[in-house]
Amino acid sequence: MNYDFLEESDENAPYDALARKLIRNPMNGRGQRRSEHILNLAKKLKAHGVVYFCHWGCKQTLGNARLTSERLQKAGYPVLILDGDGCDHNNINDGQMITKLQAFLEMLETNR
């Protein structure tokens, strides 16, 4: 969340600063706001592609995956959507995840 919220915080009022950070975090609110933030981060970081991880229990992330993917692809960023259980590593097929990520990285290297 630190990179999601880049405004200066008042260290003399830590609870107010933390509350402001949580409330103003771009991952809160409409999916369009989150997609715009992810696109801005991709531009700022000069990303070659984006891995969008969807935790099975997060309906907002899952529901926003297509909107964000389309928005990023229109801007020229390849997108890999991975979904899985971010809380219980026993529910993730490591082999499939690794294979998908390796293929995505190879594609990015080829397109470089």
C-alpha positions as CSV (number, residue, x, y, z in Angstrom):
1,M,0.0,0.0,0.0
2,N,3.0,2.3,0.3
3,Y,3.4,2.7,-3.4
4,D,-0.4,2.9,-3.9
5,F,-0.5,6.2,-1.9
6,L,2.3,8.6,-2.6
7,E,1.0,11.7,-0.8
8,E,3.0,13.2,2.0
9,S,1.9,12.0,5.5
10,D,2.0,14.0,8.6
11,E,4.2,12.1,11.0
12,N,3.0,14.2,13.9
13,A,-0.5,12.8,13.4
14,P,0.1,9.1,12.6
15,Y,-3.4,7.9,13.1
16,D,-4.9,10.6,10.9
17,A,-2.2,9.9,8.3
18,L,-2.9,6.2,8.3
19,A,-6.7,6.7,8.1
20,R,-6.1,9.1,5.1
21,K,-3.8,6.6,3.5
22,L,-6.4,3.8,3.8
23,I,-9.4,5.9,2.6
24,R,-7.6,7.6,-0.3
25,N,-5.9,4.4,-1.5
26,P,-6.7,4.0,-5.2
27,M,-7.6,0.4,-4.7
28,N,-10.7,1.5,-2.8
29,G,-13.7,2.6,-4.8
30,R,-14.7,1.9,-8.4
31,G,-12.9,-0.5,-10.6
32,Q,-12.2,2.2,-13.1
33,R,-10.2,4.1,-10.5
34,R,-8.1,1.1,-9.8
35,S,-7.5,0.4,-13.5
36,E,-6.4,4.0,-14.0
37,H,-4.0,3.8,-11.1
38,I,-2.5,0.5,-12.4
39,L,-2.1,2.1,-15.9
40,N,-0.4,5.2,-14.3
41,L,2.0,2.9,-12.3
42,A,2.8,1.0,-15.5
43,K,3.7,4.2,-17.2
44,K,5.7,5.6,-14.3
45,L,7.7,2.4,-13.9
46,K,8.2,2.0,-17.6
47,A,6.8,-1.6,-17.4
48,H,7.1,-4.0,-20.2
49,G,4.0,-5.9,-19.1
50,V,1.7,-6.3,-16.2
51,V,0.9,-9.4,-14.1
52,Y,-2.5,-9.0,-12.6
53,F,-3.0,-11.4,-9.7
54,C,-6.6,-12.2,-8.7
55,H,-7.1,-13.7,-5.3
56,W,-10.1,-16.1,-5.4
57,G,-11.8,-14.4,-2.5
58,C,-11.5,-10.8,-3.8
59,K,-14.6,-10.2,-5.9
60,Q,-13.4,-6.6,-6.8
61,T,-10.1,-7.8,-8.2
62,L,-11.7,-10.7,-10.2
63,G,-14.5,-8.4,-11.5
64,N,-12.1,-5.8,-12.5
65,A,-9.6,-8.1,-14.3
66,R,-11.1,-7.7,-17.8
67,L,-11.6,-3.9,-17.5
68,T,-8.0,-3.5,-16.4
69,S,-6.6,-5.9,-18.9
70,E,-8.4,-4.2,-21.8
71,R,-7.3,-0.7,-20.6
72,L,-3.7,-1.8,-20.3
73,Q,-3.6,-3.6,-23.6
74,K,-5.1,-0.6,-25.4
75,A,-2.1,1.4,-23.9
76,G,0.3,-1.2,-25.3
77,Y,1.0,-3.3,-22.2
78,P,0.8,-7.1,-22.4
79,V,-1.2,-8.5,-19.5
80,L,-1.1,-11.9,-17.7
81,I,-4.0,-12.5,-15.4
82,L,-3.2,-15.1,-12.8
83,D,-5.8,-16.3,-10.3
84,G,-5.3,-18.2,-7.2
85,D,-5.5,-18.4,-3.4
86,G,-3.3,-15.7,-2.0
87,C,-3.9,-17.0,1.6
88,D,-3.5,-20.8,1.3
89,H,-0.5,-22.0,-0.7
90,N,-2.0,-25.5,-0.7
91,N,-4.7,-24.3,-3.1
92,I,-2.3,-23.1,-5.8
93,N,-0.9,-25.3,-8.6
94,D,2.7,-24.1,-8.6
95,G,3.5,-25.8,-11.8
96,Q,0.8,-24.1,-13.8
97,M,1.6,-20.8,-12.2
98,I,5.3,-21.1,-13.1
99,T,4.6,-22.2,-16.6
100,K,2.2,-19.3,-17.3
101,L,4.7,-16.8,-15.9
102,Q,7.6,-18.2,-17.8
103,A,5.7,-18.1,-21.0
104,F,4.7,-14.5,-20.3
105,L,8.3,-13.5,-19.6
106,E,9.5,-15.2,-22.8
107,M,6.8,-13.3,-24.7
108,L,8.0,-10.0,-23.2
109,E,11.6,-10.8,-24.0
110,T,10.7,-11.6,-27.6
111,N,8.7,-8.4,-28.0
112,R,11.4,-6.2,-26.5
